[in-house]
Every structure is written in C-alpha cells, then in structure tokens.
Amino acid sequence: MEQKTKKNLALSILGIVLVVFLSFKFGIPLLVNLSLFLSGSQSKVETKIQSSSFIAPPVLDSFPEATTSASIIISGIASKKQTVNLYINYNLVDTVKAGDDGKFSFKQTIKPGENIIQAKSVVNEKESDFSNTIITAFKNAPPYLSLNSPTDGQSFSKDQNIASIKGATDTDAKVTINGFWAITDSNGNFSYSLPLQNGENKIRVEAIDIAGNKAIKEIKIIYSP
C-alpha cells in the first residue's frame, strides 16, 4: 500500500513537471504571440482611424498680385458639397459650401494694402490645414512720380543732343519715357537717355504700378544745335 502511494506521488510530480515544461515550451510563446498579434491589430486600427481623419485642404484659384477694386471674387475647388472657411489676414471672414462639382466662390471686400487669403475645409466641425496662399494688394491711387531733370522749358544747345531724364517713383512701378522703358532701380529711381530733335521736344513720363494705376508727367524742352 505504501509502495503504491509512493508510486502515485512520483507520477503526480512527474505530471506536474511535464505540465510546467509544456507550458514554458508552448504556452508562454503562444501568449506572447497572441499579445503581439493583438497589439499589431490595435496599431493597424489606430493607423486606419488616423488616416480616415485626414481632411484635404481646398485649392484656391490663382489671383492677380494687385487690384484696383476693393470688391473681389475668390474661387477654388474642394470635395463635393464640402464646407469651406475663408480667411483673410488670418481672420475667418466667411463660410460657403462647395457644389456637386466641388467648386466654390466668395465675394469679399478687401482693405487697402496687402491681403493674405487662405481657406480651410471643414468636416464634422474639424478644419483642414490651410490651403495654398494668395497674396494680393488693393491699390486704387496713382503711384508717386517725380521728374527731377530736365525741367519744363529747359534749353539744350550744340553738343547737348541727348537729354538725361531722371526721376523717382514707387518701387513696384515701371516707367516709360515717350513709350520706351526707363531703367528703374530697387529704390524706384529711374533714368533714360533721350535723343533730341531740333526745336521743341515733348517728353511724356508715365509710371504704372502692379495694379495698373498710372501717374503721368509731361514737359517740353528745346534743342537748338
């Protein structure tokens, strides 16, 4: 009887050792693999959620760098029937919904000077990043224009058959002298060498800024060889 008990005890111990061995051999790696699998699945789900939360920004159509009108129309394209917020100088100024074709437009009044125009798409009250940026200047006044030389009515004689036309204008303006482009530096100073004809010579100086505003000065000089 005692021998049988010892035998059963030995078999029990052997069984426990075998179970522990098999657990370490197969059970723990299985648990680890299962944990890694579940972790990977969760990561994929999170990545998918993050991807689905991306909101594509709208695209604004090109616009002139300057305008003489304060009233402008800003257009662009977004996703079908998507809500679009318009920002001017980083301030939210208007909201519209794109059409079935994704197109949208805003009619806005801008302030004098530089205007920075951007837009954002909106989905479930969440905004996208800013769209491409449009910078336009509202200018409705003629550019500055001064004519330093020659003076009106000035006389030229003998070998003075070329008049040096000099003056100044705005840095964003271009200057023509009797229809020919003058040389203008970064400070707005311009110059042009004008061949003179016998007698009265009319000189027309015209400055045109980036918005198309013009300033004109006209003088007459006399050449007597």
Z-matrix of the N, CA and C atoms (Angstrom, degrees):
N
C 1 1.472
C 2 1.519 1 110.65
N 3 1.315 2 115.54 1 -46.94
C 4 1.465 3 121.14 2 179.64
C 5 1.521 4 110.54 3 -64.23
N 6 1.335 5 115.92 4 -37.05
C 7 1.467 6 120.39 5 179.56
C 8 1.524 7 110.69 6 -67.06
N 9 1.344 8 115.61 7 -37.58
C 10 1.461 9 120.41 8 179.24
C 11 1.523 10 110.66 9 -66.62
N 12 1.335 11 115.89 10 -37.62
C 13 1.469 12 120.78 11 179.19
C 14 1.521 13 110.71 12 -64.97
N 15 1.324 14 114.98 13 -42.56
C 16 1.465 15 119.56 14 178.54
C 17 1.526 16 110.82 15 -62.45
N 18 1.342 17 114.28 16 -38.60
C 19 1.469 18 118.86 17 -179.99
C 20 1.526 19 110.88 18 -64.90
N 21 1.336 20 115.26 19 -43.08
C 22 1.472 21 119.41 20 179.21
C 23 1.529 22 111.14 21 -64.41
N 24 1.332 23 115.59 22 -38.66
C 25 1.463 24 120.22 23 179.37
C 26 1.524 25 111.00 24 -64.43
N 27 1.332 26 114.92 25 -41.72
C 28 1.471 27 119.55 26 179.28
C 29 1.517 28 110.85 27 -64.02
N 30 1.342 29 115.95 28 -41.17
C 31 1.472 30 119.70 29 178.73
C 32 1.530 31 111.10 30 -65.23
N 33 1.332 32 115.40 31 -37.88
C 34 1.473 33 119.47 32 179.03
C 35 1.523 34 111.15 33 -64.28
N 36 1.336 35 114.93 34 -44.54
C 37 1.475 36 119.12 35 179.22
C 38 1.519 37 110.77 36 -62.71
N 39 1.347 38 114.71 37 -42.33
C 40 1.466 39 119.70 38 178.77
C 41 1.522 40 110.71 39 -61.76
N 42 1.336 41 115.49 40 -40.11
C 43 1.469 42 119.76 41 179.32
C 44 1.515 43 111.80 42 -64.60
N 45 1.340 44 115.32 43 -41.40
C 46 1.473 45 119.24 44 179.38
C 47 1.521 46 110.54 45 -63.72
N 48 1.342 47 114.94 46 -44.14
C 49 1.472 48 119.57 47 178.99
C 50 1.521 49 110.32 48 -60.49
N 51 1.340 50 116.27 49 -42.09
C 52 1.464 51 120.94 50 -179.57
C 53 1.528 52 111.12 51 -64.23
N 54 1.340 53 115.67 52 -42.27
C 55 1.475 54 119.62 53 179.24
C 56 1.526 55 110.85 54 -63.54
N 57 1.344 56 115.25 55 -44.10
C 58 1.469 57 119.33 56 178.86
C 59 1.520 58 110.63 57 -62.11
N 60 1.359 59 115.54 58 -42.18
C 61 1.467 60 119.98 59 179.61
C 62 1.524 61 111.27 60 -61.80
N 63 1.337 62 115.65 61 -46.53
C 64 1.470 63 119.66 62 -179.40
C 65 1.532 64 111.56 63 -65.31
N 66 1.339 65 114.69 64 -34.17
C 67 1.474 66 118.21 65 178.46
C 68 1.519 67 110.70 66 -64.07
N 69 1.327 68 115.29 67 -44.84
C 70 1.462 69 119.00 68 178.31
C 71 1.521 70 112.04 69 -69.01
N 72 1.337 71 114.70 70 -33.71
C 73 1.459 72 119.35 71 -176.75
C 74 1.521 73 111.91 72 -72.89
N 75 1.315 74 116.92 73 -42.95
C 76 1.470 75 120.76 74 -173.89
C 77 1.530 76 113.48 75 -119.95
N 78 1.306 77 116.40 76 -36.27
C 79 1.467 78 119.84 77 -172.99
C 80 1.512 79 113.77 78 -66.81
N 81 1.327 80 118.32 79 -50.57
C 82 1.464 81 121.93 80 -177.46
C 83 1.525 82 111.83 81 -65.20
N 84 1.354 83 119.03 82 -48.34
C 85 1.474 84 118.06 83 175.77
C 86 1.517 85 112.20 84 -57.96
N 87 1.349 86 115.63 85 -36.65
C 88 1.466 87 118.72 86 179.04
C 89 1.520 88 110.77 87 -63.41
N 90 1.353 89 114.76 88 -43.31
C 91 1.464 90 118.82 89 178.38
C 92 1.529 91 111.35 90 -63.92
N 93 1.345 92 115.06 91 -40.73
C 94 1.467 93 119.30 92 179.01
C 95 1.517 94 110.83 93 -63.00
N 96 1.343 95 115.77 94 -46.12
C 97 1.467 96 119.96 95 179.92
C 98 1.521 97 111.52 96 -62.72
N 99 1.328 98 115.55 97 -39.63
C 100 1.458 99 119.98 98 178.72
C 101 1.526 100 110.25 99 -64.17
N 102 1.342 101 115.01 100 -41.61
C 103 1.467 102 119.55 101 178.80
C 104 1.522 103 111.24 102 -62.88
N 105 1.347 104 116.13 103 -44.20
C 106 1.462 105 120.25 104 178.79
C 107 1.516 106 111.40 105 -63.74
N 108 1.327 107 115.81 106 -39.12
C 109 1.468 108 120.43 107 179.72
C 110 1.524 109 110.78 108 -62.75
N 111 1.348 110 114.45 109 -47.00
C 112 1.463 111 118.70 110 -179.96
C 113 1.521 112 110.99 111 -64.37
N 114 1.348 113 116.03 112 -39.57
C 115 1.463 114 120.26 113 178.90
C 116 1.520 115 110.96 114 -63.48
N 117 1.341 116 116.19 115 -42.64
C 118 1.460 117 120.53 116 178.63
C 119 1.507 118 111.93 117 -64.17
N 120 1.325 119 116.34 118 -39.95
C 121 1.463 120 120.38 119 179.22
C 122 1.514 121 110.53 120 -63.77
N 123 1.344 122 115.63 121 -42.10
C 124 1.463 123 119.75 122 179.65
C 125 1.519 124 110.53 123 -63.86
N 126 1.357 125 115.98 124 -40.34
C 127 1.462 126 120.10 125 179.30
C 128 1.518 127 110.89 126 -62.25
N 129 1.360 128 115.63 127 -40.88
C 130 1.462 129 119.46 128 179.19
C 131 1.521 130 111.09 129 -64.64
N 132 1.331 131 115.83 130 -39.83
C 133 1.467 132 120.28 131 179.20
C 134 1.520 133 110.11 132 -63.78
N 135 1.373 134 115.81 133 -44.39
C 136 1.461 135 119.49 134 179.73
C 137 1.519 136 110.87 135 -62.87
N 138 1.352 137 116.34 136 -41.37
C 139 1.462 138 120.39 137 178.43
C 140 1.516 139 111.05 138 -62.17
N 141 1.346 140 115.38 139 -41.16
C 142 1.461 141 119.88 140 179.71
C 143 1.519 142 110.81 141 -64.41
N 144 1.342 143 116.18 142 -40.33
C 145 1.460 144 120.43 143 179.57
C 146 1.525 145 110.24 144 -64.63
N 147 1.363 146 114.84 145 -43.23
C 148 1.455 147 118.85 146 179.64
C 149 1.521 148 111.10 147 -63.46
N 150 1.350 149 116.59 148 -40.03
C 151 1.459 150 120.14 149 -179.80
C 152 1.517 151 111.08 150 -65.11
N 153 1.345 152 115.56 151 -40.73
C 154 1.455 153 119.09 152 -177.59
C 155 1.521 154 112.03 153 -71.04
N 156 1.354 155 117.86 154 -16.57
C 157 1.459 156 120.65 155 -178.89
C 158 1.530 157 112.19 156 -87.30
N 159 1.327 158 118.54 157 -4.07
C 160 1.466 159 121.13 158 179.11
C 161 1.520 160 110.16 159 -69.02
N 162 1.336 161 115.92 160 133.32
C 163 1.464 162 121.81 161 178.64
C 164 1.524 163 107.95 162 -115.83
N 165 1.311 164 115.82 163 118.37
C 166 1.466 165 120.07 164 -179.38
C 167 1.526 166 109.92 165 -71.53
N 168 1.324 167 117.87 166 129.92
C 169 1.472 168 119.97 167 178.03
C 170 1.525 169 110.88 168 -71.32
N 171 1.323 170 117.60 169 155.19
C 172 1.472 171 120.35 170 176.67
C 173 1.524 172 110.58 171 -72.35
N 174 1.314 173 115.70 172 170.73
C 175 1.470 174 121.56 173 177.39
C 176 1.524 175 107.98 174 -122.02
N 177 1.328 176 116.36 175 122.50
C 178 1.462 177 121.06 176 179.55
C 179 1.524 178 110.31 177 -87.57
N 180 1.336 179 115.28 178 141.72
C 181 1.459 180 120.27 179 176.22
C 182 1.529 181 109.82 180 -70.60
N 183 1.320 182 115.57 181 156.56
C 184 1.464 183 120.17 182 179.76
C 185 1.528 184 110.26 183 -64.01
N 186 1.331 185 114.90 184 156.09
C 187 1.463 186 120.60 185 -176.71
C 188 1.526 187 107.83 186 -147.60
N 189 1.349 188 118.14 187 147.06
C 190 1.472 189 119.96 188 179.59
C 191 1.525 190 111.89 189 -57.85
N 192 1.324 191 115.94 190 149.22
C 193 1.462 192 119.91 191 -178.71
C 194 1.523 193 112.58 192 -72.49
N 195 1.332 194 116.79 193 -11.64
C 196 1.466 195 120.28 194 176.99
C 197 1.521 196 109.24 195 -155.04
N 198 1.327 197 115.55 196 154.04
C 199 1.460 198 120.88 197 -179.71
C 200 1.524 199 109.76 198 -144.96
N 201 1.330 200 115.92 199 151.76
C 202 1.463 201 120.51 200 177.12
C 203 1.525 202 111.48 201 -94.40
N 204 1.333 203 116.75 202 -1.82
C 205 1.463 204 121.23 203 -178.66
C 206 1.525 205 110.72 204 -113.15
N 207 1.331 206 116.10 205 137.37
C 208 1.464 207 120.34 206 177.95
C 209 1.520 208 111.20 207 -77.11
N 210 1.318 209 117.23 208 -22.43
C 211 1.465 210 121.81 209 -179.38
C 212 1.525 211 109.32 210 -93.32
N 213 1.321 212 116.14 211 118.66
C 214 1.463 213 120.22 212 -177.22
C 215 1.526 214 110.22 213 -131.40
N 216 1.325 215 115.94 214 160.33
C 217 1.466 216 122.08 215 174.96
C 218 1.525 217 108.18 216 -117.03
N 219 1.319 218 115.38 217 123.11
C 220 1.464 219 122.32 218 -179.83
C 221 1.525 220 107.51 219 -107.58
N 222 1.309 221 117.33 220 124.56
C 223 1.465 222 120.98 221 -177.53
C 224 1.518 223 110.47 222 -125.47
N 225 1.338 224 114.47 223 167.25
C 226 1.457 225 119.18 224 179.42
C 227 1.511 226 110.92 225 -178.52
N 228 1.330 227 115.39 226 -166.59
C 229 1.460 228 120.36 227 -178.82
C 230 1.525 229 109.73 228 -139.49
N 231 1.338 230 115.21 229 142.76
C 232 1.463 231 122.35 230 178.40
C 233 1.528 232 107.21 231 -141.42
N 234 1.322 233 117.05 232 -167.38
C 235 1.459 234 119.92 233 176.04
C 236 1.529 235 109.82 234 -71.40
N 237 1.302 236 115.81 235 160.55
C 238 1.461 237 122.25 236 -177.92
C 239 1.528 238 111.76 237 -55.00
N 240 1.331 239 116.05 238 126.16
C 241 1.471 240 124.18 239 176.53
C 242 1.530 241 113.25 240 55.73
N 243 1.307 242 116.68 241 27.62
C 244 1.461 243 120.61 242 -179.20
C 245 1.530 244 110.90 243 -84.29
N 246 1.320 245 116.22 244 143.99
C 247 1.461 246 121.07 245 176.29
C 248 1.526 247 109.17 246 -76.75
N 249 1.330 248 115.60 247 136.01
C 250 1.467 249 121.00 248 -178.01
C 251 1.526 250 109.22 249 -127.50
N 252 1.320 251 116.05 250 128.29
C 253 1.468 252 122.26 251 175.39
C 254 1.522 253 109.59 252 -98.84
N 255 1.330 254 116.11 253 136.08
C 256 1.465 255 121.28 254 179.03
C 257 1.525 256 109.88 255 -105.88
N 258 1.330 257 114.96 256 133.66
C 259 1.463 258 121.70 257 178.28
C 260 1.527 259 109.23 258 -120.30
N 261 1.329 260 116.07 259 132.56
C 262 1.459 261 121.67 260 172.76
C 263 1.517 262 107.57 261 -123.19
N 264 1.319 263 115.05 262 123.22
C 265 1.469 264 121.56 263 -174.75
C 266 1.531 265 110.64 264 53.61
N 267 1.341 266 114.56 265 41.10
C 268 1.472 267 124.96 266 175.18
C 269 1.528 268 113.74 267 69.04
N 270 1.324 269 117.65 268 13.33
C 271 1.460 270 121.98 269 176.33
C 272 1.526 271 109.61 270 -109.53
N 273 1.333 272 116.90 271 132.92
C 274 1.461 273 121.19 272 177.35
C 275 1.527 274 108.82 273 -68.94
N 276 1.342 275 116.46 274 121.51
C 277 1.466 276 119.70 275 -175.00
C 278 1.530 277 113.43 276 -118.71
N 279 1.337 278 117.54 277 -20.29
C 280 1.463 279 118.28 278 -177.26
C 281 1.528 280 110.30 279 -165.44
N 282 1.347 281 114.94 280 160.62
C 283 1.465 282 121.87 281 178.08
C 284 1.526 283 109.04 282 -139.31
N 285 1.327 284 116.50 283 134.53
C 286 1.464 285 121.01 284 175.54
C 287 1.524 286 108.84 285 -137.00
N 288 1.330 287 115.29 286 169.01
C 289 1.462 288 120.45 287 175.83
C 290 1.523 289 108.48 288 -113.55
N 291 1.320 290 115.87 289 131.75
C 292 1.463 291 120.80 290 179.26
C 293 1.525 292 110.03 291 -66.70
N 294 1.324 293 116.08 292 154.85
C 295 1.455 294 120.95 293 179.67
C 296 1.521 295 112.36 294 -80.68
N 297 1.322 296 115.76 295 -174.03
C 298 1.463 297 120.74 296 179.07
C 299 1.528 298 111.68 297 -61.65
N 300 1.334 299 116.21 298 -26.20
C 301 1.466 300 120.34 299 178.91
C 302 1.527 301 112.19 300 -91.52
N 303 1.339 302 116.83 301 2.19
C 304 1.463 303 120.95 302 178.85
C 305 1.517 304 114.27 303 86.03
N 306 1.328 305 117.46 304 -5.46
C 307 1.465 306 119.91 305 -176.97
C 308 1.532 307 111.07 306 -81.78
N 309 1.328 308 115.38 307 147.71
C 310 1.465 309 121.10 308 178.02
C 311 1.526 310 109.14 309 -146.81
N 312 1.324 311 116.15 310 163.45
C 313 1.466 312 120.24 311 176.98
C 314 1.524 313 109.72 312 -154.05
N 315 1.320 314 114.82 313 151.29
C 316 1.463 315 122.91 314 176.89
C 317 1.527 316 108.40 315 -125.57
N 318 1.320 317 117.13 316 141.21
C 319 1.459 318 121.43 317 170.35
C 320 1.514 319 107.14 318 -108.50
N 321 1.330 320 115.74 319 118.61
C 322 1.454 321 120.30 320 -173.58
C 323 1.523 322 111.87 321 -132.50
N 324 1.322 323 114.98 322 156.37
C 325 1.461 324 121.94 323 172.94
C 326 1.523 325 107.50 324 -108.68
N 327 1.318 326 116.37 325 120.75
C 328 1.461 327 120.49 326 -177.14
C 329 1.525 328 110.85 327 -102.16
N 330 1.312 329 115.15 328 162.60
C 331 1.461 330 121.50 329 -177.79
C 332 1.532 331 110.57 330 -92.43
N 333 1.335 332 116.79 331 157.76
C 334 1.475 333 119.54 332 176.32
C 335 1.524 334 110.93 333 -58.17
N 336 1.310 335 115.25 334 146.94
C 337 1.459 336 120.12 335 -178.66
C 338 1.514 337 111.76 336 95.29
N 339 1.319 338 115.92 337 -162.46
C 340 1.464 339 121.96 338 -175.74
C 341 1.524 340 111.63 339 -77.37
N 342 1.334 341 116.13 340 137.81
C 343 1.460 342 122.25 341 177.56
C 344 1.526 343 109.23 342 -127.73
N 345 1.343 344 115.95 343 125.73
C 346 1.465 345 122.05 344 179.32
C 347 1.526 346 107.69 345 -100.62
N 348 1.329 347 116.22 346 118.94
C 349 1.465 348 121.58 347 -173.15
C 350 1.528 349 109.98 348 -116.12
N 351 1.350 350 115.93 349 128.49
C 352 1.462 351 122.26 350 179.19
C 353 1.527 352 109.03 351 -144.06
N 354 1.325 353 116.26 352 168.84
C 355 1.466 354 120.42 353 178.79
C 356 1.525 355 109.76 354 -145.25
N 357 1.343 356 115.04 355 159.79
C 358 1.463 357 121.92 356 176.41
C 359 1.521 358 109.47 357 -135.93
N 360 1.334 359 116.42 358 143.32
C 361 1.456 360 121.21 359 172.47
C 362 1.523 361 108.89 360 -84.65
N 363 1.335 362 116.20 361 151.70
C 364 1.462 363 121.01 362 -178.50
C 365 1.524 364 109.56 363 -127.45
N 366 1.351 365 116.51 364 128.39
C 367 1.462 366 122.68 365 175.72
C 368 1.524 367 107.92 366 -135.31
N 369 1.329 368 116.12 367 121.51
C 370 1.474 369 121.29 368 -179.90
C 371 1.526 370 111.38 369 51.78
N 372 1.322 371 115.12 370 45.53
C 373 1.465 372 123.32 371 177.37
C 374 1.527 373 113.46 372 67.22
N 375 1.319 374 117.34 373 11.18
C 376 1.462 375 121.41 374 175.91
C 377 1.525 376 109.02 375 -108.87
N 378 1.339 377 115.59 376 136.71
C 379 1.459 378 120.69 377 -177.54
C 380 1.531 379 111.70 378 -98.05
N 381 1.312 380 114.22 379 151.27
C 382 1.462 381 120.77 380 173.51
C 383 1.524 382 109.24 381 -80.41
N 384 1.312 383 115.80 382 -178.35
C 385 1.461 384 120.20 383 169.71
C 386 1.530 385 108.36 384 -69.63
N 387 1.332 386 116.30 385 169.74
C 388 1.457 387 119.86 386 177.69
C 389 1.530 388 110.50 387 -65.63
N 390 1.304 389 114.79 388 149.80
C 391 1.465 390 121.74 389 173.97
C 392 1.526 391 109.40 390 -73.41
N 393 1.318 392 115.60 391 -173.08
C 394 1.460 393 119.65 392 169.37
C 395 1.532 394 108.81 393 -61.04
N 396 1.306 395 116.47 394 154.24
C 397 1.469 396 121.60 395 -174.89
C 398 1.524 397 111.24 396 -101.68
N 399 1.322 398 115.09 397 134.56
C 400 1.465 399 121.92 398 173.71
C 401 1.525 400 107.74 399 -111.08
N 402 1.314 401 116.67 400 129.91
C 403 1.464 402 121.06 401 175.84
C 404 1.525 403 108.04 402 -119.05
N 405 1.311 404 115.48 403 119.95
C 406 1.464 405 119.97 404 179.69
C 407 1.522 406 109.59 405 -134.70
N 408 1.311 407 116.09 406 148.05
C 409 1.465 408 121.23 407 -179.74
C 410 1.523 409 109.60 408 -111.00
N 411 1.323 410 115.43 409 133.23
C 412 1.463 411 120.43 410 174.41
C 413 1.524 412 107.99 411 -94.93
N 414 1.345 413 115.43 412 113.60
C 415 1.461 414 121.38 413 -179.31
C 416 1.525 415 108.34 414 -133.70
N 417 1.312 416 117.01 415 119.05
C 418 1.468 417 119.64 416 179.53
C 419 1.523 418 112.35 417 -124.59
N 420 1.328 419 116.30 418 15.40
C 421 1.467 420 120.95 419 177.73
C 422 1.529 421 109.02 420 -114.46
N 423 1.329 422 117.72 421 147.37
C 424 1.470 423 119.57 422 179.08
C 425 1.521 424 110.98 423 -64.92
N 426 1.317 425 117.33 424 151.06
C 427 1.466 426 119.79 425 178.86
C 428 1.525 427 111.80 426 -69.33
N 429 1.303 428 115.03 427 158.11
C 430 1.467 429 120.52 428 174.74
C 431 1.529 430 108.56 429 -65.59
N 432 1.327 431 116.46 430 139.96
C 433 1.464 432 120.35 431 177.94
C 434 1.520 433 109.67 432 -149.27
N 435 1.318 434 115.35 433 123.07
C 436 1.467 435 120.43 434 174.62
C 437 1.523 436 108.64 435 -128.85
N 438 1.325 437 115.70 436 142.33
C 439 1.464 438 121.64 437 177.99
C 440 1.524 439 107.59 438 -114.00
N 441 1.316 440 115.31 439 110.45
C 442 1.468 441 120.34 440 -174.63
C 443 1.526 442 113.00 441 -84.82
N 444 1.314 443 116.06 442 -36.12
C 445 1.468 444 119.78 443 178.40
C 446 1.525 445 108.94 444 -158.19
N 447 1.343 446 116.17 445 147.41
C 448 1.473 447 128.00 446 -2.40
C 449 1.528 448 110.55 447 -77.90
N 450 1.304 449 116.15 448 179.15
C 451 1.461 450 120.86 449 177.49
C 452 1.522 451 109.67 450 -96.73
N 453 1.308 452 115.03 451 158.18
C 454 1.465 453 120.24 452 -179.04
C 455 1.533 454 109.84 453 -63.14
N 456 1.349 455 115.84 454 128.69
C 457 1.459 456 121.29 455 179.03
C 458 1.513 457 114.19 456 85.75
N 459 1.311 458 118.54 457 1.09
C 460 1.466 459 121.08 458 -178.61
C 461 1.526 460 110.35 459 -64.30
N 462 1.349 461 115.81 460 144.29
C 463 1.465 462 121.50 461 -178.70
C 464 1.525 463 110.81 462 -105.68
N 465 1.331 464 115.15 463 142.24
C 466 1.463 465 123.04 464 176.33
C 467 1.525 466 107.26 465 -124.86
N 468 1.331 467 116.66 466 142.86
C 469 1.464 468 119.40 467 -177.97
C 470 1.522 469 111.16 468 -141.14
N 471 1.345 470 113.59 469 163.10
C 472 1.466 471 123.29 470 176.93
C 473 1.524 472 112.42 471 51.38
N 474 1.367 473 116.40 472 -115.97
C 475 1.464 474 119.31 473 -173.69
C 476 1.528 475 112.99 474 -83.76
N 477 1.327 476 117.64 475 7.96
C 478 1.471 477 120.65 476 177.79
C 479 1.528 478 110.19 477 -89.23
N 480 1.314 479 115.64 478 57.20
C 481 1.466 480 119.35 479 -175.97
C 482 1.538 481 113.74 480 -90.18
N 483 1.317 482 116.39 481 6.08
C 484 1.473 483 120.86 482 175.54
C 485 1.526 484 108.38 483 -129.30
N 486 1.330 485 115.59 484 125.71
C 487 1.466 486 120.63 485 178.94
C 488 1.527 487 109.35 486 -99.03
N 489 1.322 488 116.14 487 132.45
C 490 1.466 489 121.27 488 177.62
C 491 1.529 490 108.09 489 -92.33
N 492 1.334 491 115.29 490 109.05
C 493 1.468 492 121.13 491 -178.33
C 494 1.527 493 107.83 492 -90.31
N 495 1.329 494 116.60 493 121.98
C 496 1.467 495 120.93 494 -178.68
C 497 1.526 496 110.52 495 -134.52
N 498 1.325 497 114.83 496 147.35
C 499 1.458 498 119.58 497 178.64
C 500 1.517 499 110.90 498 -175.15
N 501 1.335 500 115.73 499 -163.31
C 502 1.465 501 120.57 500 -178.04
C 503 1.527 502 110.03 501 -146.34
N 504 1.331 503 115.37 502 151.83
C 505 1.461 504 121.94 503 178.53
C 506 1.523 505 108.91 504 -149.24
N 507 1.334 506 116.92 505 -174.63
C 508 1.465 507 120.52 506 177.11
C 509 1.526 508 109.96 507 -67.54
N 510 1.324 509 116.03 508 153.31
C 511 1.467 510 120.14 509 -176.36
C 512 1.529 511 112.90 510 -67.00
N 513 1.346 512 117.86 511 -22.17
C 514 1.465 513 119.46 512 -179.60
C 515 1.531 514 112.20 513 -97.13
N 516 1.332 515 117.10 514 6.80
C 517 1.468 516 120.78 515 -177.01
C 518 1.525 517 111.15 516 -99.50
N 519 1.329 518 114.31 517 153.46
C 520 1.460 519 121.57 518 174.03
C 521 1.523 520 108.30 519 -112.71
N 522 1.328 521 116.07 520 150.82
C 523 1.467 522 120.56 521 -173.60
C 524 1.520 523 110.58 522 -124.96
N 525 1.331 524 115.16 523 136.99
C 526 1.463 525 120.46 524 171.87
C 527 1.526 526 109.17 525 -119.26
N 528 1.325 527 115.09 526 145.50
C 529 1.466 528 122.45 527 175.06
C 530 1.525 529 106.82 528 -116.70
N 531 1.311 530 116.32 529 112.57
C 532 1.472 531 121.01 530 -176.32
C 533 1.534 532 111.53 531 50.90
N 534 1.333 533 115.28 532 37.20
C 535 1.463 534 120.66 533 176.51
C 536 1.513 535 115.24 534 90.29
N 537 1.337 536 117.96 535 -5.10
C 538 1.464 537 121.53 536 179.71
C 539 1.540 538 109.64 537 -104.78
N 540 1.333 539 115.57 538 140.31
C 541 1.463 540 119.65 539 -177.42
C 542 1.520 541 111.22 540 -68.71
N 543 1.322 542 115.68 541 130.83
C 544 1.462 543 121.17 542 175.01
C 545 1.529 544 109.16 543 -88.80
N 546 1.312 545 115.95 544 161.87
C 547 1.468 546 121.13 545 175.66
C 548 1.524 547 108.14 546 -85.02
N 549 1.334 548 116.19 547 123.89
C 550 1.469 549 121.46 548 -178.25
C 551 1.524 550 109.32 549 -121.77
N 552 1.337 551 117.06 550 130.66
C 553 1.465 552 119.42 551 -179.91
C 554 1.530 553 110.52 552 -91.25
N 555 1.338 554 116.29 553 -178.02
C 556 1.467 555 121.49 554 -175.46
C 557 1.522 556 113.10 555 -67.69
N 558 1.316 557 117.46 556 -14.83
C 559 1.467 558 121.43 557 178.66
C 560 1.528 559 112.56 558 -96.28
N 561 1.330 560 116.51 559 -0.19
C 562 1.456 561 120.21 560 179.15
C 563 1.517 562 114.25 561 91.60
N 564 1.326 563 118.03 562 1.73
C 565 1.468 564 120.75 563 177.48
C 566 1.528 565 109.48 564 -77.65
N 567 1.325 566 116.41 565 135.26
C 568 1.462 567 119.27 566 -178.23
C 569 1.529 568 110.67 567 -127.07
N 570 1.334 569 114.42 568 160.12
C 571 1.468 570 120.25 569 178.18
C 572 1.522 571 109.22 570 -152.79
N 573 1.328 572 114.35 571 153.83
C 574 1.465 573 119.98 572 178.28
C 575 1.524 574 108.48 573 -160.01
N 576 1.324 575 116.09 574 137.77
C 577 1.469 576 121.01 575 178.07
C 578 1.520 577 108.61 576 -98.78
N 579 1.334 578 115.74 577 115.83
C 580 1.464 579 121.29 578 -174.57
C 581 1.531 580 110.91 579 -109.07
N 582 1.338 581 117.90 580 116.18
C 583 1.476 582 120.01 581 174.73
C 584 1.533 583 109.95 582 -64.93
N 585 1.325 584 116.18 583 138.67
C 586 1.465 585 120.65 584 -176.05
C 587 1.524 586 111.42 585 -102.23
N 588 1.317 587 114.43 586 146.96
C 589 1.459 588 122.49 587 174.30
C 590 1.535 589 108.71 588 -101.67
N 591 1.309 590 116.20 589 157.10
C 592 1.466 591 119.69 590 177.70
C 593 1.527 592 110.47 591 -58.11
N 594 1.314 593 115.51 592 136.20
C 595 1.456 594 120.25 593 177.32
C 596 1.523 595 112.52 594 89.71
N 597 1.325 596 114.97 595 -144.30
C 598 1.470 597 120.91 596 -175.04
C 599 1.535 598 111.06 597 -80.08
N 600 1.319 599 115.11 598 134.06
C 601 1.471 600 121.60 599 177.54
C 602 1.532 601 108.82 600 -122.16
N 603 1.313 602 115.78 601 120.59
C 604 1.464 603 120.48 602 177.32
C 605 1.532 604 109.51 603 -88.84
N 606 1.312 605 115.28 604 135.24
C 607 1.470 606 120.43 605 179.65
C 608 1.530 607 108.75 606 -122.73
N 609 1.311 608 115.27 607 122.30
C 610 1.469 609 121.36 608 178.49
C 611 1.534 610 108.24 609 -115.06
N 612 1.316 611 115.33 610 117.18
C 613 1.467 612 121.55 611 179.23
C 614 1.530 613 107.79 612 -107.59
N 615 1.320 614 115.58 613 125.35
C 616 1.468 615 120.38 614 -176.63
C 617 1.528 616 109.89 615 -128.92
N 618 1.337 617 116.18 616 126.53
C 619 1.471 618 122.02 617 176.57
C 620 1.524 619 108.62 618 -110.09
N 621 1.336 620 116.60 619 133.97
C 622 1.468 621 122.40 620 -178.97
C 623 1.528 622 108.32 621 -127.56
N 624 1.340 623 116.94 622 123.84
C 625 1.465 624 118.84 623 179.32
C 626 1.528 625 110.80 624 -89.29
N 627 1.338 626 117.02 625 -179.81
C 628 1.464 627 121.26 626 -173.75
C 629 1.525 628 113.09 627 -67.47
N 630 1.335 629 117.19 628 -18.20
C 631 1.464 630 120.40 629 178.06
C 632 1.522 631 112.21 630 -90.29
N 633 1.337 632 116.54 631 -9.22
C 634 1.461 633 120.52 632 -179.35
C 635 1.514 634 114.10 633 98.60
N 636 1.334 635 117.38 634 2.37
C 637 1.465 636 120.13 635 176.06
C 638 1.529 637 109.82 636 -69.87
N 639 1.335 638 115.85 637 144.60
C 640 1.464 639 120.15 638 -175.90
C 641 1.526 640 111.93 639 -123.31
N 642 1.330 641 114.09 640 148.76
C 643 1.466 642 122.10 641 170.25
C 644 1.523 643 106.57 642 -131.50
N 645 1.326 644 116.75 643 136.52
C 646 1.468 645 120.75 644 -174.25
C 647 1.525 646 110.58 645 -131.19
N 648 1.315 647 115.11 646 138.20
C 649 1.465 648 121.69 647 171.53
C 650 1.525 649 108.19 648 -131.17
N 651 1.327 650 115.89 649 138.60
C 652 1.462 651 120.88 650 179.69
C 653 1.527 652 109.83 651 -130.33
N 654 1.314 653 115.32 652 135.38
C 655 1.465 654 120.79 653 176.51
C 656 1.532 655 108.89 654 -138.32
N 657 1.334 656 115.09 655 169.46
C 658 1.463 657 121.40 656 174.93
C 659 1.522 658 108.55 657 -128.36
N 660 1.323 659 115.20 658 137.95
C 661 1.460 660 120.00 659 175.17
C 662 1.533 661 108.40 660 -128.86
N 663 1.322 662 116.75 661 158.90
C 664 1.463 663 121.74 662 -175.43
C 665 1.531 664 109.78 663 -116.42
N 666 1.333 665 114.40 664 132.06
C 667 1.466 666 119.13 665 175.55
C 668 1.530 667 108.75 666 -117.16
N 669 1.344 668 115.14 667 123.51
C 670 1.468 669 121.09 668 179.26
C 671 1.519 670 108.62 669 -126.41
N 672 1.325 671 118.10 670 100.06
C 673 1.477 672 120.59 671 -178.07
C 674 1.533 673 111.70 672 -69.02
